Amino acid sequence: MTITITAFERSPDGGKGLARDTRVRWALEEAGLPYDVRLVSFRAMKEPAHLALHPFGQIPTYEEDGLVLFETGAIVLYIAQRHGGLLPEDANARARAVAWMFAAVNTVEPPILELVTARIFEGDKPWSKERLPLVEERVRDRLRQLSAHLGDAEWLDGPFSAGDLMMVSVLLRTRPSGILDEFPTLAAYVARGEARPAYQRAFAAQLAVNAPPAHP
């Protein structure tokens, strides 16, 4: 079994773990699976060879013995279903963990991505000052709800699962804006995710790709 994923040749975040290949790396590390990484330039992402793997010209992709997958949620779910450690054995708990995976990408991430767009790509627009507070408040609304659910629990639903992996990965995107720090419960939750050895290995691997070359 040979697993190959794709990642940015040079990540826009400079290796801070915000690129989506980090989520897949983390899942593979949690499952104890070796994998290869094929680095892709922004130009190559839009060329036919990569579009055959990912029709929208993005990363990451996942290849294993003739299987090709795209979308991090689908990839992480596939890994979690086939290998232990990321989904509970109990059927109901397993279903809830999958629900949290969907909640991460369908409910929590969209307003966060809207905030990233508003801050980075629309910051110079004349209407940005009026729009940004509205976008930020939509993010806060979601984080309030999530924080209320988490309470003083360590993870979202019992032991750590793929639901937590996806949720922590999504919440990391709020850190540059400072909004995560407004929710100490969630900030501590994210820190617990980052402290996991599998995350540390995944983060180090993608950082090594993006680190500036050492001077002799």
Residue pairs with C-beta under 8 A, 6 or more apart in sequence:
1 64
1 65
2 36
2 64
2 65
3 28
3 33
3 34
3 35
3 36
3 62
3 63
3 64
4 35
4 36
4 37
4 38
4 62
4 63
4 64
5 21
5 24
5 25
5 28
5 35
5 36
5 37
5 38
5 60
5 61
5 62
5 63
5 75
6 21
6 37
6 38
6 39
6 40
6 50
6 53
6 54
6 59
6 60
6 61
7 19
7 21
7 37
7 38
7 39
7 40
7 59
7 60
7 206
7 209
8 19
8 21
8 39
8 40
8 42
8 59
8 209
8 210
9 39
9 40
9 41
9 42
9 44
9 209
10 41
10 209
10 210
11 18
11 19
11 206
11 209
11 210
12 19
13 19
13 210
14 210
15 206
15 207
15 208
15 209
15 210
15 211
17 172
17 202
17 203
17 206
17 207
18 172
18 173
19 59
19 206
20 58
20 59
20 60
20 72
20 169
21 37
21 59
21 60
21 206
22 169
22 202
22 203
22 206
23 72
23 75
23 76
23 165
23 166
23 169
24 60
24 62
24 72
24 75
24 76
24 79
25 35
25 201
25 202
25 205
25 206
26 165
26 169
26 198
26 199
26 202
27 75
27 76
27 79
27 80
27 86
27 162
27 165
28 34
28 35
28 79
28 202
29 197
29 198
29 199
29 201
29 202
30 85
30 86
30 165
30 196
30 198
31 79
31 80
31 83
31 84
31 85
31 86
32 83
32 85
33 79
33 83
37 205
37 209
39 209
40 50
40 59
44 50
45 54
45 57
45 58
45 59
46 57
50 57
50 61
51 57
53 61
53 63
53 68
53 70
54 61
54 70
55 70
56 70
58 70
60 70
60 72
60 75
61 68
61 69
61 70
62 68
62 69
62 70
62 75
62 78
63 69
69 75
69 78
72 105
72 166
72 169
73 101
73 102
73 104
73 105
73 166
76 86
76 101
76 162
76 165
76 166
77 98
77 101
77 162
79 86
79 162
80 86
80 87
80 97
80 161
80 162
81 87
86 161
86 162
86 165
87 94
87 97
87 98
87 161
87 162
88 94
88 97
88 158
88 159
88 161
93 157
93 158
96 157
96 163
97 157
97 161
97 162
97 163
98 162
98 163
99 163
100 156
100 157
100 161
100 163
100 164
100 166
100 167
101 162
101 163
101 166
103 163
103 167
104 163
104 166
104 167
104 169
104 170
105 166
105 170
107 142
108 142
108 143
108 146
108 167
108 170
108 171
109 170
109 173
111 135
111 138
111 139
111 141
111 142
112 139
112 142
112 170
112 171
112 173
112 174
113 173
114 135
114 138
114 139
115 135
115 136
115 138
115 139
115 174
115 177
115 179
116 173
118 128
118 131
118 132
118 135
119 132
119 176
119 177
122 128
122 131
123 132
125 131
136 177
136 179
139 174
139 177
139 179
140 179
140 182
143 171
143 174
143 179
143 180
143 182
143 183
143 186
144 183
146 167
146 186
147 183
147 185
147 186
149 156
150 156
150 185
150 186
150 189
151 185
152 185
154 160
154 189
154 192
155 161
155 164
155 189
155 192
156 163
156 164
156 167
157 163
160 196
164 193
165 193
168 189
168 190
168 193
168 194
168 199
169 193
171 180
171 186
171 189
171 190
172 190
172 194
174 180
175 181
175 190
180 186
180 187
180 190
181 187
193 199
194 200
194 203
